[in-house]
């Protein structure tokens, strides 16, 4: 996973700096915290598991302390589905999605559809989605920019972009 994460951030390059990040199914916050450590302006973490939330809070405090700030990260303790019901005032630059693998076939298309209603800026926002295999097709308006990893036992991450329909 560390190798894949490094590949992801290598692929994103300078686009991480000064970005607004959304980390869905954040877990302990690995993607969002890495983005903050690479110069992202802010990160919103969405997670509902209590144990993961405790670890995420601790990890965020450590990263903010090392960056000598206390206001880069915001943790939302609720389900991703509930969070996505209210679009933000401004689109995000980078969105990381790492759902439990068994949920991916069920949530992939609906998540991408919800993101396209205010969470992404068409032609700009990069959506980094961790999944075990390449999707056979993507919902209308979405483009696969890059695929990293082999899939199945080895993680696969796809980088997507939405272009208005």
Phi and psi in radians as a Rosetta constraint file:
Dihedral C 1 N 2 CA 2 C 2 CIRCULARHARMONIC -1.089 0.35
Dihedral N 2 CA 2 C 2 N 3 CIRCULARHARMONIC -0.657 0.35
Dihedral C 2 N 3 CA 3 C 3 CIRCULARHARMONIC -1.149 0.35
Dihedral N 3 CA 3 C 3 N 4 CIRCULARHARMONIC -0.751 0.35
Dihedral C 3 N 4 CA 4 C 4 CIRCULARHARMONIC -1.134 0.35
Dihedral N 4 CA 4 C 4 N 5 CIRCULARHARMONIC -0.791 0.35
Dihedral C 4 N 5 CA 5 C 5 CIRCULARHARMONIC -1.038 0.35
Dihedral N 5 CA 5 C 5 N 6 CIRCULARHARMONIC -0.726 0.35
Dihedral C 5 N 6 CA 6 C 6 CIRCULARHARMONIC -1.097 0.35
Dihedral N 6 CA 6 C 6 N 7 CIRCULARHARMONIC -0.704 0.35
Dihedral C 6 N 7 CA 7 C 7 CIRCULARHARMONIC -1.109 0.35
Dihedral N 7 CA 7 C 7 N 8 CIRCULARHARMONIC -0.711 0.35
Dihedral C 7 N 8 CA 8 C 8 CIRCULARHARMONIC -1.038 0.35
Dihedral N 8 CA 8 C 8 N 9 CIRCULARHARMONIC -0.892 0.35
Dihedral C 8 N 9 CA 9 C 9 CIRCULARHARMONIC -1.232 0.35
Dihedral N 9 CA 9 C 9 N 10 CIRCULARHARMONIC -0.510 0.35
Dihedral C 9 N 10 CA 10 C 10 CIRCULARHARMONIC -1.125 0.35
Dihedral N 10 CA 10 C 10 N 11 CIRCULARHARMONIC -0.744 0.35
Dihedral C 10 N 11 CA 11 C 11 CIRCULARHARMONIC -1.164 0.35
Dihedral N 11 CA 11 C 11 N 12 CIRCULARHARMONIC -0.636 0.35
Dihedral C 11 N 12 CA 12 C 12 CIRCULARHARMONIC -1.302 0.35
Dihedral N 12 CA 12 C 12 N 13 CIRCULARHARMONIC -0.506 0.35
Dihedral C 12 N 13 CA 13 C 13 CIRCULARHARMONIC 0.907 0.35
Dihedral N 13 CA 13 C 13 N 14 CIRCULARHARMONIC -2.307 0.35
Dihedral C 13 N 14 CA 14 C 14 CIRCULARHARMONIC -1.201 0.35
Dihedral N 14 CA 14 C 14 N 15 CIRCULARHARMONIC -0.231 0.35
Dihedral C 14 N 15 CA 15 C 15 CIRCULARHARMONIC -1.184 0.35
Dihedral N 15 CA 15 C 15 N 16 CIRCULARHARMONIC -0.244 0.35
Dihedral C 15 N 16 CA 16 C 16 CIRCULARHARMONIC -1.289 0.35
Dihedral N 16 CA 16 C 16 N 17 CIRCULARHARMONIC -0.677 0.35
Dihedral C 16 N 17 CA 17 C 17 CIRCULARHARMONIC -1.069 0.35
Dihedral N 17 CA 17 C 17 N 18 CIRCULARHARMONIC 2.316 0.35
Dihedral C 17 N 18 CA 18 C 18 CIRCULARHARMONIC 1.122 0.35
Dihedral N 18 CA 18 C 18 N 19 CIRCULARHARMONIC 0.356 0.35
Dihedral C 18 N 19 CA 19 C 19 CIRCULARHARMONIC -1.589 0.35
Dihedral N 19 CA 19 C 19 N 20 CIRCULARHARMONIC 2.766 0.35
Dihedral C 19 N 20 CA 20 C 20 CIRCULARHARMONIC -1.764 0.35
Dihedral N 20 CA 20 C 20 N 21 CIRCULARHARMONIC 2.158 0.35
Dihedral C 20 N 21 CA 21 C 21 CIRCULARHARMONIC -1.991 0.35
Dihedral N 21 CA 21 C 21 N 22 CIRCULARHARMONIC 2.446 0.35
Dihedral C 21 N 22 CA 22 C 22 CIRCULARHARMONIC -2.110 0.35
Dihedral N 22 CA 22 C 22 N 23 CIRCULARHARMONIC 2.194 0.35
Dihedral C 22 N 23 CA 23 C 23 CIRCULARHARMONIC -2.007 0.35
Dihedral N 23 CA 23 C 23 N 24 CIRCULARHARMONIC 1.773 0.35
Dihedral C 23 N 24 CA 24 C 24 CIRCULARHARMONIC -1.609 0.35
Dihedral N 24 CA 24 C 24 N 25 CIRCULARHARMONIC 2.506 0.35
Dihedral C 24 N 25 CA 25 C 25 CIRCULARHARMONIC 0.952 0.35
Dihedral N 25 CA 25 C 25 N 26 CIRCULARHARMONIC 0.883 0.35
Dihedral C 25 N 26 CA 26 C 26 CIRCULARHARMONIC -1.078 0.35
Dihedral N 26 CA 26 C 26 N 27 CIRCULARHARMONIC -0.503 0.35
Dihedral C 26 N 27 CA 27 C 27 CIRCULARHARMONIC 1.046 0.35
Dihedral N 27 CA 27 C 27 N 28 CIRCULARHARMONIC -2.200 0.35
Dihedral C 27 N 28 CA 28 C 28 CIRCULARHARMONIC -1.531 0.35
Dihedral N 28 CA 28 C 28 N 29 CIRCULARHARMONIC 0.035 0.35
Dihedral C 28 N 29 CA 29 C 29 CIRCULARHARMONIC 1.581 0.35
Dihedral N 29 CA 29 C 29 N 30 CIRCULARHARMONIC 0.315 0.35
Dihedral C 29 N 30 CA 30 C 30 CIRCULARHARMONIC -0.911 0.35
Dihedral N 30 CA 30 C 30 N 31 CIRCULARHARMONIC -0.855 0.35
Dihedral C 30 N 31 CA 31 C 31 CIRCULARHARMONIC -1.178 0.35
Dihedral N 31 CA 31 C 31 N 32 CIRCULARHARMONIC -0.897 0.35
Dihedral C 31 N 32 CA 32 C 32 CIRCULARHARMONIC -1.095 0.35
Dihedral N 32 CA 32 C 32 N 33 CIRCULARHARMONIC -0.687 0.35
Dihedral C 32 N 33 CA 33 C 33 CIRCULARHARMONIC -1.173 0.35
Dihedral N 33 CA 33 C 33 N 34 CIRCULARHARMONIC -0.674 0.35
Dihedral C 33 N 34 CA 34 C 34 CIRCULARHARMONIC -1.106 0.35
Dihedral N 34 CA 34 C 34 N 35 CIRCULARHARMONIC -0.707 0.35
Dihedral C 34 N 35 CA 35 C 35 CIRCULARHARMONIC -1.085 0.35
Dihedral N 35 CA 35 C 35 N 36 CIRCULARHARMONIC -0.753 0.35
Dihedral C 35 N 36 CA 36 C 36 CIRCULARHARMONIC -1.065 0.35
Dihedral N 36 CA 36 C 36 N 37 CIRCULARHARMONIC -0.743 0.35
Dihedral C 36 N 37 CA 37 C 37 CIRCULARHARMONIC -1.181 0.35
Dihedral N 37 CA 37 C 37 N 38 CIRCULARHARMONIC -0.315 0.35
Dihedral C 37 N 38 CA 38 C 38 CIRCULARHARMONIC -1.756 0.35
Dihedral N 38 CA 38 C 38 N 39 CIRCULARHARMONIC 0.235 0.35
Dihedral C 38 N 39 CA 39 C 39 CIRCULARHARMONIC 1.833 0.35
Dihedral N 39 CA 39 C 39 N 40 CIRCULARHARMONIC 0.148 0.35
Dihedral C 39 N 40 CA 40 C 40 CIRCULARHARMONIC -1.080 0.35
Dihedral N 40 CA 40 C 40 N 41 CIRCULARHARMONIC 2.541 0.35
Dihedral C 40 N 41 CA 41 C 41 CIRCULARHARMONIC -1.255 0.35
Dihedral N 41 CA 41 C 41 N 42 CIRCULARHARMONIC -0.649 0.35
Dihedral C 41 N 42 CA 42 C 42 CIRCULARHARMONIC -2.767 0.35
Dihedral N 42 CA 42 C 42 N 43 CIRCULARHARMONIC 2.807 0.35
Dihedral C 42 N 43 CA 43 C 43 CIRCULARHARMONIC -2.510 0.35
Dihedral N 43 CA 43 C 43 N 44 CIRCULARHARMONIC 2.321 0.35
Dihedral C 43 N 44 CA 44 C 44 CIRCULARHARMONIC -1.903 0.35
Dihedral N 44 CA 44 C 44 N 45 CIRCULARHARMONIC 2.189 0.35
Dihedral C 44 N 45 CA 45 C 45 CIRCULARHARMONIC -1.896 0.35
Dihedral N 45 CA 45 C 45 N 46 CIRCULARHARMONIC 2.232 0.35
Dihedral C 45 N 46 CA 46 C 46 CIRCULARHARMONIC -2.034 0.35
Dihedral N 46 CA 46 C 46 N 47 CIRCULARHARMONIC 2.074 0.35
Dihedral C 46 N 47 CA 47 C 47 CIRCULARHARMONIC -2.693 0.35
Dihedral N 47 CA 47 C 47 N 48 CIRCULARHARMONIC 2.504 0.35
Dihedral C 47 N 48 CA 48 C 48 CIRCULARHARMONIC -1.995 0.35
Dihedral N 48 CA 48 C 48 N 49 CIRCULARHARMONIC -0.254 0.35
Dihedral C 48 N 49 CA 49 C 49 CIRCULARHARMONIC -1.281 0.35
Dihedral N 49 CA 49 C 49 N 50 CIRCULARHARMONIC 2.146 0.35
Dihedral C 49 N 50 CA 50 C 50 CIRCULARHARMONIC -1.052 0.35
Dihedral N 50 CA 50 C 50 N 51 CIRCULARHARMONIC -0.740 0.35
Dihedral C 50 N 51 CA 51 C 51 CIRCULARHARMONIC -1.137 0.35
Dihedral N 51 CA 51 C 51 N 52 CIRCULARHARMONIC -0.783 0.35
Dihedral C 51 N 52 CA 52 C 52 CIRCULARHARMONIC -1.097 0.35
Dihedral N 52 CA 52 C 52 N 53 CIRCULARHARMONIC -0.656 0.35
Dihedral C 52 N 53 CA 53 C 53 CIRCULARHARMONIC -1.086 0.35
Dihedral N 53 CA 53 C 53 N 54 CIRCULARHARMONIC -0.699 0.35
Dihedral C 53 N 54 CA 54 C 54 CIRCULARHARMONIC -1.087 0.35
Dihedral N 54 CA 54 C 54 N 55 CIRCULARHARMONIC -0.795 0.35
Dihedral C 54 N 55 CA 55 C 55 CIRCULARHARMONIC -1.137 0.35
Dihedral N 55 CA 55 C 55 N 56 CIRCULARHARMONIC -0.727 0.35
Dihedral C 55 N 56 CA 56 C 56 CIRCULARHARMONIC -1.061 0.35
Dihedral N 56 CA 56 C 56 N 57 CIRCULARHARMONIC -0.792 0.35
Dihedral C 56 N 57 CA 57 C 57 CIRCULARHARMONIC -1.035 0.35
Dihedral N 57 CA 57 C 57 N 58 CIRCULARHARMONIC -0.796 0.35
Dihedral C 57 N 58 CA 58 C 58 CIRCULARHARMONIC -1.097 0.35
Dihedral N 58 CA 58 C 58 N 59 CIRCULARHARMONIC -0.794 0.35
Dihedral C 58 N 59 CA 59 C 59 CIRCULARHARMONIC -1.102 0.35
Dihedral N 59 CA 59 C 59 N 60 CIRCULARHARMONIC -0.718 0.35
Dihedral C 59 N 60 CA 60 C 60 CIRCULARHARMONIC -1.111 0.35
Dihedral N 60 CA 60 C 60 N 61 CIRCULARHARMONIC -0.742 0.35
Dihedral C 60 N 61 CA 61 C 61 CIRCULARHARMONIC -1.057 0.35
Dihedral N 61 CA 61 C 61 N 62 CIRCULARHARMONIC -0.715 0.35
Dihedral C 61 N 62 CA 62 C 62 CIRCULARHARMONIC -1.125 0.35
Dihedral N 62 CA 62 C 62 N 63 CIRCULARHARMONIC -0.779 0.35
Dihedral C 62 N 63 CA 63 C 63 CIRCULARHARMONIC -1.143 0.35
Dihedral N 63 CA 63 C 63 N 64 CIRCULARHARMONIC -0.796 0.35
Dihedral C 63 N 64 CA 64 C 64 CIRCULARHARMONIC -1.102 0.35
Dihedral N 64 CA 64 C 64 N 65 CIRCULARHARMONIC -0.650 0.35
Dihedral C 64 N 65 CA 65 C 65 CIRCULARHARMONIC -1.120 0.35
Dihedral N 65 CA 65 C 65 N 66 CIRCULARHARMONIC -0.763 0.35
Dihedral C 65 N 66 CA 66 C 66 CIRCULARHARMONIC -1.147 0.35
Dihedral N 66 CA 66 C 66 N 67 CIRCULARHARMONIC -0.504 0.35
Dihedral C 66 N 67 CA 67 C 67 CIRCULARHARMONIC -1.593 0.35
Dihedral N 67 CA 67 C 67 N 68 CIRCULARHARMONIC 0.016 0.35
Dihedral C 67 N 68 CA 68 C 68 CIRCULARHARMONIC 1.004 0.35
Dihedral N 68 CA 68 C 68 N 69 CIRCULARHARMONIC 0.863 0.35
Dihedral C 68 N 69 CA 69 C 69 CIRCULARHARMONIC -2.631 0.35
Dihedral N 69 CA 69 C 69 N 70 CIRCULARHARMONIC 2.932 0.35
Dihedral C 69 N 70 CA 70 C 70 CIRCULARHARMONIC -2.342 0.35
Dihedral N 70 CA 70 C 70 N 71 CIRCULARHARMONIC 0.200 0.35
Dihedral C 70 N 71 CA 71 C 71 CIRCULARHARMONIC -2.308 0.35
Dihedral N 71 CA 71 C 71 N 72 CIRCULARHARMONIC 0.435 0.35
Dihedral C 71 N 72 CA 72 C 72 CIRCULARHARMONIC -1.464 0.35
Dihedral N 72 CA 72 C 72 N 73 CIRCULARHARMONIC -0.568 0.35
Dihedral C 72 N 73 CA 73 C 73 CIRCULARHARMONIC -1.958 0.35
Dihedral N 73 CA 73 C 73 N 74 CIRCULARHARMONIC 2.535 0.35
Dihedral C 73 N 74 CA 74 C 74 CIRCULARHARMONIC -2.259 0.35
Dihedral N 74 CA 74 C 74 N 75 CIRCULARHARMONIC 2.222 0.35
Dihedral C 74 N 75 CA 75 C 75 CIRCULARHARMONIC -1.834 0.35
Dihedral N 75 CA 75 C 75 N 76 CIRCULARHARMONIC 2.214 0.35
Dihedral C 75 N 76 CA 76 C 76 CIRCULARHARMONIC -1.912 0.35
Dihedral N 76 CA 76 C 76 N 77 CIRCULARHARMONIC 1.995 0.35
Dihedral C 76 N 77 CA 77 C 77 CIRCULARHARMONIC -1.623 0.35
Dihedral N 77 CA 77 C 77 N 78 CIRCULARHARMONIC 1.375 0.35
Dihedral C 77 N 78 CA 78 C 78 CIRCULARHARMONIC -2.815 0.35
Dihedral N 78 CA 78 C 78 N 79 CIRCULARHARMONIC 3.054 0.35
Dihedral C 78 N 79 CA 79 C 79 CIRCULARHARMONIC -1.256 0.35
Dihedral N 79 CA 79 C 79 N 80 CIRCULARHARMONIC 2.668 0.35
Dihedral C 79 N 80 CA 80 C 80 CIRCULARHARMONIC -1.076 0.35
Dihedral N 80 CA 80 C 80 N 81 CIRCULARHARMONIC -0.737 0.35
Dihedral C 80 N 81 CA 81 C 81 CIRCULARHARMONIC -1.005 0.35
Dihedral N 81 CA 81 C 81 N 82 CIRCULARHARMONIC -0.759 0.35
Dihedral C 81 N 82 CA 82 C 82 CIRCULARHARMONIC -1.191 0.35
Dihedral N 82 CA 82 C 82 N 83 CIRCULARHARMONIC -0.754 0.35
Dihedral C 82 N 83 CA 83 C 83 CIRCULARHARMONIC -1.030 0.35
Dihedral N 83 CA 83 C 83 N 84 CIRCULARHARMONIC -0.708 0.35
Dihedral C 83 N 84 CA 84 C 84 CIRCULARHARMONIC -1.317 0.35
Dihedral N 84 CA 84 C 84 N 85 CIRCULARHARMONIC -0.072 0.35
Dihedral C 84 N 85 CA 85 C 85 CIRCULARHARMONIC -1.272 0.35
Dihedral N 85 CA 85 C 85 N 86 CIRCULARHARMONIC -0.385 0.35
Dihedral C 85 N 86 CA 86 C 86 CIRCULARHARMONIC -2.097 0.35
Dihedral N 86 CA 86 C 86 N 87 CIRCULARHARMONIC 1.776 0.35
Dihedral C 86 N 87 CA 87 C 87 CIRCULARHARMONIC -1.046 0.35
Dihedral N 87 CA 87 C 87 N 88 CIRCULARHARMONIC 2.585 0.35
Dihedral C 87 N 88 CA 88 C 88 CIRCULARHARMONIC -1.307 0.35
Dihedral N 88 CA 88 C 88 N 89 CIRCULARHARMONIC 2.915 0.35
Dihedral C 88 N 89 CA 89 C 89 CIRCULARHARMONIC -1.163 0.35
Dihedral N 89 CA 89 C 89 N 90 CIRCULARHARMONIC -0.487 0.35
Dihedral C 89 N 90 CA 90 C 90 CIRCULARHARMONIC -2.462 0.35
Dihedral N 90 CA 90 C 90 N 91 CIRCULARHARMONIC 2.468 0.35
Dihedral C 90 N 91 CA 91 C 91 CIRCULARHARMONIC -1.171 0.35
Dihedral N 91 CA 91 C 91 N 92 CIRCULARHARMONIC 2.748 0.35
Dihedral C 91 N 92 CA 92 C 92 CIRCULARHARMONIC -1.562 0.35
Dihedral N 92 CA 92 C 92 N 93 CIRCULARHARMONIC 2.783 0.35
Dihedral C 92 N 93 CA 93 C 93 CIRCULARHARMONIC -1.581 0.35
Dihedral N 93 CA 93 C 93 N 94 CIRCULARHARMONIC -0.671 0.35
Dihedral C 93 N 94 CA 94 C 94 CIRCULARHARMONIC -2.302 0.35
Dihedral N 94 CA 94 C 94 N 95 CIRCULARHARMONIC 2.331 0.35
Dihedral C 94 N 95 CA 95 C 95 CIRCULARHARMONIC -2.233 0.35
Dihedral N 95 CA 95 C 95 N 96 CIRCULARHARMONIC 2.140 0.35
Dihedral C 95 N 96 CA 96 C 96 CIRCULARHARMONIC -1.798 0.35
Dihedral N 96 CA 96 C 96 N 97 CIRCULARHARMONIC 2.301 0.35
Dihedral C 96 N 97 CA 97 C 97 CIRCULARHARMONIC -2.252 0.35
Dihedral N 97 CA 97 C 97 N 98 CIRCULARHARMONIC 2.085 0.35
Dihedral C 97 N 98 CA 98 C 98 CIRCULARHARMONIC -2.379 0.35
Dihedral N 98 CA 98 C 98 N 99 CIRCULARHARMONIC 1.215 0.35
Dihedral C 98 N 99 CA 99 C 99 CIRCULARHARMONIC -1.319 0.35
Dihedral N 99 CA 99 C 99 N 100 CIRCULARHARMONIC 2.855 0.35
Dihedral C 99 N 100 CA 100 C 100 CIRCULARHARMONIC -0.972 0.35
Dihedral N 100 CA 100 C 100 N 101 CIRCULARHARMONIC 2.362 0.35
Dihedral C 100 N 101 CA 101 C 101 CIRCULARHARMONIC -0.944 0.35
Dihedral N 101 CA 101 C 101 N 102 CIRCULARHARMONIC -0.645 0.35
Dihedral C 101 N 102 CA 102 C 102 CIRCULARHARMONIC -1.170 0.35
Dihedral N 102 CA 102 C 102 N 103 CIRCULARHARMONIC -0.338 0.35
Dihedral C 102 N 103 CA 103 C 103 CIRCULARHARMONIC -1.520 0.35
Dihedral N 103 CA 103 C 103 N 104 CIRCULARHARMONIC -0.303 0.35
Dihedral C 103 N 104 CA 104 C 104 CIRCULARHARMONIC -0.971 0.35
Dihedral N 104 CA 104 C 104 N 105 CIRCULARHARMONIC -0.872 0.35
Dihedral C 104 N 105 CA 105 C 105 CIRCULARHARMONIC -1.036 0.35
Dihedral N 105 CA 105 C 105 N 106 CIRCULARHARMONIC -0.538 0.35
Dihedral C 105 N 106 CA 106 C 106 CIRCULARHARMONIC -1.412 0.35
Dihedral N 106 CA 106 C 106 N 107 CIRCULARHARMONIC -0.699 0.35
Dihedral C 106 N 107 CA 107 C 107 CIRCULARHARMONIC -1.737 0.35
Dihedral N 107 CA 107 C 107 N 108 CIRCULARHARMONIC -0.299 0.35
Dihedral C 107 N 108 CA 108 C 108 CIRCULARHARMONIC -0.923 0.35
Dihedral N 108 CA 108 C 108 N 109 CIRCULARHARMONIC -1.019 0.35
Dihedral C 108 N 109 CA 109 C 109 CIRCULARHARMONIC -1.152 0.35
Dihedral N 109 CA 109 C 109 N 110 CIRCULARHARMONIC -0.691 0.35
Dihedral C 109 N 110 CA 110 C 110 CIRCULARHARMONIC -1.189 0.35
Dihedral N 110 CA 110 C 110 N 111 CIRCULARHARMONIC -0.646 0.35
Dihedral C 110 N 111 CA 111 C 111 CIRCULARHARMONIC -1.080 0.35
Dihedral N 111 CA 111 C 111 N 112 CIRCULARHARMONIC -0.836 0.35
Dihedral C 111 N 112 CA 112 C 112 CIRCULARHARMONIC -1.098 0.35
Dihedral N 112 CA 112 C 112 N 113 CIRCULARHARMONIC -0.665 0.35
Dihedral C 112 N 113 CA 113 C 113 CIRCULARHARMONIC -1.102 0.35
Dihedral N 113 CA 113 C 113 N 114 CIRCULARHARMONIC -0.806 0.35
Dihedral C 113 N 114 CA 114 C 114 CIRCULARHARMONIC -1.117 0.35
Dihedral N 114 CA 114 C 114 N 115 CIRCULARHARMONIC -0.700 0.35
Dihedral C 114 N 115 CA 115 C 115 CIRCULARHARMONIC -1.088 0.35
Dihedral N 115 CA 115 C 115 N 116 CIRCULARHARMONIC -0.586 0.35
Dihedral C 115 N 116 CA 116 C 116 CIRCULARHARMONIC -1.265 0.35
Dihedral N 116 CA 116 C 116 N 117 CIRCULARHARMONIC -0.084 0.35
Dihedral C 116 N 117 CA 117 C 117 CIRCULARHARMONIC -1.837 0.35
Dihedral N 117 CA 117 C 117 N 118 CIRCULARHARMONIC 1.056 0.35
Dihedral C 117 N 118 CA 118 C 118 CIRCULARHARMONIC 1.959 0.35
Dihedral N 118 CA 118 C 118 N 119 CIRCULARHARMONIC -0.283 0.35
Dihedral C 118 N 119 CA 119 C 119 CIRCULARHARMONIC -1.509 0.35
Dihedral N 119 CA 119 C 119 N 120 CIRCULARHARMONIC -0.411 0.35
Dihedral C 119 N 120 CA 120 C 120 CIRCULARHARMONIC -2.029 0.35
Dihedral N 120 CA 120 C 120 N 121 CIRCULARHARMONIC 2.618 0.35
Dihedral C 120 N 121 CA 121 C 121 CIRCULARHARMONIC -1.746 0.35
Dihedral N 121 CA 121 C 121 N 122 CIRCULARHARMONIC 1.978 0.35
Dihedral C 121 N 122 CA 122 C 122 CIRCULARHARMONIC -0.920 0.35
Dihedral N 122 CA 122 C 122 N 123 CIRCULARHARMONIC 2.322 0.35
Dihedral C 122 N 123 CA 123 C 123 CIRCULARHARMONIC 1.357 0.35
Dihedral N 123 CA 123 C 123 N 124 CIRCULARHARMONIC 0.036 0.35
Dihedral C 123 N 124 CA 124 C 124 CIRCULARHARMONIC -2.231 0.35
Dihedral N 124 CA 124 C 124 N 125 CIRCULARHARMONIC -0.972 0.35
Dihedral C 124 N 125 CA 125 C 125 CIRCULARHARMONIC -1.102 0.35
Dihedral N 125 CA 125 C 125 N 126 CIRCULARHARMONIC 2.352 0.35
Dihedral C 125 N 126 CA 126 C 126 CIRCULARHARMONIC -1.789 0.35
Dihedral N 126 CA 126 C 126 N 127 CIRCULARHARMONIC 2.275 0.35
Dihedral C 126 N 127 CA 127 C 127 CIRCULARHARMONIC -1.923 0.35
Dihedral N 127 CA 127 C 127 N 128 CIRCULARHARMONIC 2.101 0.35
Dihedral C 127 N 128 CA 128 C 128 CIRCULARHARMONIC -1.848 0.35
Dihedral N 128 CA 128 C 128 N 129 CIRCULARHARMONIC 1.965 0.35
Dihedral C 128 N 129 CA 129 C 129 CIRCULARHARMONIC -2.083 0.35
Dihedral N 129 CA 129 C 129 N 130 CIRCULARHARMONIC 2.086 0.35
Dihedral C 129 N 130 CA 130 C 130 CIRCULARHARMONIC -1.524 0.35
Dihedral N 130 CA 130 C 130 N 131 CIRCULARHARMONIC 2.213 0.35
Dihedral C 130 N 131 CA 131 C 131 CIRCULARHARMONIC -2.675 0.35
Dihedral N 131 CA 131 C 131 N 132 CIRCULARHARMONIC 2.670 0.35
Dihedral C 131 N 132 CA 132 C 132 CIRCULARHARMONIC -1.268 0.35
Dihedral N 132 CA 132 C 132 N 133 CIRCULARHARMONIC -0.390 0.35
Dihedral C 132 N 133 CA 133 C 133 CIRCULARHARMONIC -2.610 0.35
Dihedral N 133 CA 133 C 133 N 134 CIRCULARHARMONIC 2.781 0.35
Dihedral C 133 N 134 CA 134 C 134 CIRCULARHARMONIC -1.127 0.35
Dihedral N 134 CA 134 C 134 N 135 CIRCULARHARMONIC 2.447 0.35
Dihedral C 134 N 135 CA 135 C 135 CIRCULARHARMONIC -1.217 0.35
Dihedral N 135 CA 135 C 135 N 136 CIRCULARHARMONIC 2.548 0.35
Dihedral C 135 N 136 CA 136 C 136 CIRCULARHARMONIC -1.187 0.35
Dihedral N 136 CA 136 C 136 N 137 CIRCULARHARMONIC -0.599 0.35
Dihedral C 136 N 137 CA 137 C 137 CIRCULARHARMONIC -2.662 0.35
Dihedral N 137 CA 137 C 137 N 138 CIRCULARHARMONIC 2.821 0.35
Dihedral C 137 N 138 CA 138 C 138 CIRCULARHARMONIC -2.019 0.35
Dihedral N 138 CA 138 C 138 N 139 CIRCULARHARMONIC 2.673 0.35
Dihedral C 138 N 139 CA 139 C 139 CIRCULARHARMONIC -1.030 0.35
Dihedral N 139 CA 139 C 139 N 140 CIRCULARHARMONIC 2.702 0.35
Dihedral C 139 N 140 CA 140 C 140 CIRCULARHARMONIC -0.910 0.35
Dihedral N 140 CA 140 C 140 N 141 CIRCULARHARMONIC 2.329 0.35
Dihedral C 140 N 141 CA 141 C 141 CIRCULARHARMONIC 1.697 0.35
Dihedral N 141 CA 141 C 141 N 142 CIRCULARHARMONIC -0.243 0.35
Dihedral C 141 N 142 CA 142 C 142 CIRCULARHARMONIC -1.731 0.35
Dihedral N 142 CA 142 C 142 N 143 CIRCULARHARMONIC 2.468 0.35
Dihedral C 142 N 143 CA 143 C 143 CIRCULARHARMONIC -2.205 0.35
Dihedral N 143 CA 143 C 143 N 144 CIRCULARHARMONIC 2.398 0.35
Dihedral C 143 N 144 CA 144 C 144 CIRCULARHARMONIC -1.442 0.35
Dihedral N 144 CA 144 C 144 N 145 CIRCULARHARMONIC 2.058 0.35
Dihedral C 144 N 145 CA 145 C 145 CIRCULARHARMONIC -1.581 0.35
Dihedral N 145 CA 145 C 145 N 146 CIRCULARHARMONIC -0.658 0.35
Dihedral C 145 N 146 CA 146 C 146 CIRCULARHARMONIC -2.826 0.35
Dihedral N 146 CA 146 C 146 N 147 CIRCULARHARMONIC 2.601 0.35
Dihedral C 146 N 147 CA 147 C 147 CIRCULARHARMONIC -2.176 0.35
Dihedral N 147 CA 147 C 147 N 148 CIRCULARHARMONIC 2.292 0.35
Dihedral C 147 N 148 CA 148 C 148 CIRCULARHARMONIC -2.161 0.35
Dihedral N 148 CA 148 C 148 N 149 CIRCULARHARMONIC 2.431 0.35
Dihedral C 148 N 149 CA 149 C 149 CIRCULARHARMONIC 1.575 0.35
Dihedral N 149 CA 149 C 149 N 150 CIRCULARHARMONIC 2.992 0.35
Dihedral C 149 N 150 CA 150 C 150 CIRCULARHARMONIC -1.721 0.35
Dihedral N 150 CA 150 C 150 N 151 CIRCULARHARMONIC -0.419 0.35
Dihedral C 150 N 151 CA 151 C 151 CIRCULARHARMONIC 1.611 0.35
Dihedral N 151 CA 151 C 151 N 152 CIRCULARHARMONIC 3.136 0.35
Dihedral C 151 N 152 CA 152 C 152 CIRCULARHARMONIC 0.925 0.35
Dihedral N 152 CA 152 C 152 N 153 CIRCULARHARMONIC -1.958 0.35
Dihedral C 152 N 153 CA 153 C 153 CIRCULARHARMONIC -1.167 0.35
Dihedral N 153 CA 153 C 153 N 154 CIRCULARHARMONIC -0.641 0.35
Dihedral C 153 N 154 CA 154 C 154 CIRCULARHARMONIC -1.561 0.35
Dihedral N 154 CA 154 C 154 N 155 CIRCULARHARMONIC 2.424 0.35
Dihedral C 154 N 155 CA 155 C 155 CIRCULARHARMONIC -1.121 0.35
Dihedral N 155 CA 155 C 155 N 156 CIRCULARHARMONIC 2.628 0.35
Dihedral C 155 N 156 CA 156 C 156 CIRCULARHARMONIC -2.211 0.35
Dihedral N 156 CA 156 C 156 N 157 CIRCULARHARMONIC 2.416 0.35
Dihedral C 156 N 157 CA 157 C 157 CIRCULARHARMONIC -2.217 0.35
Dihedral N 157 CA 157 C 157 N 158 CIRCULARHARMONIC 2.320 0.35
Dihedral C 157 N 158 CA 158 C 158 CIRCULARHARMONIC -1.983 0.35
Dihedral N 158 CA 158 C 158 N 159 CIRCULARHARMONIC 2.502 0.35
Dihedral C 158 N 159 CA 159 C 159 CIRCULARHARMONIC -1.897 0.35
Dihedral N 159 CA 159 C 159 N 160 CIRCULARHARMONIC 2.131 0.35
Dihedral C 159 N 160 CA 160 C 160 CIRCULARHARMONIC -2.065 0.35
Dihedral N 160 CA 160 C 160 N 161 CIRCULARHARMONIC 2.779 0.35
Dihedral C 160 N 161 CA 161 C 161 CIRCULARHARMONIC -2.433 0.35
Dihedral N 161 CA 161 C 161 N 162 CIRCULARHARMONIC 2.544 0.35
Dihedral C 161 N 162 CA 162 C 162 CIRCULARHARMONIC -1.797 0.35
Dihedral N 162 CA 162 C 162 N 163 CIRCULARHARMONIC 2.311 0.35
Dihedral C 162 N 163 CA 163 C 163 CIRCULARHARMONIC -2.047 0.35
Dihedral N 163 CA 163 C 163 N 164 CIRCULARHARMONIC 2.308 0.35
Dihedral C 163 N 164 CA 164 C 164 CIRCULARHARMONIC -0.965 0.35
Dihedral N 164 CA 164 C 164 N 165 CIRCULARHARMONIC 2.536 0.35
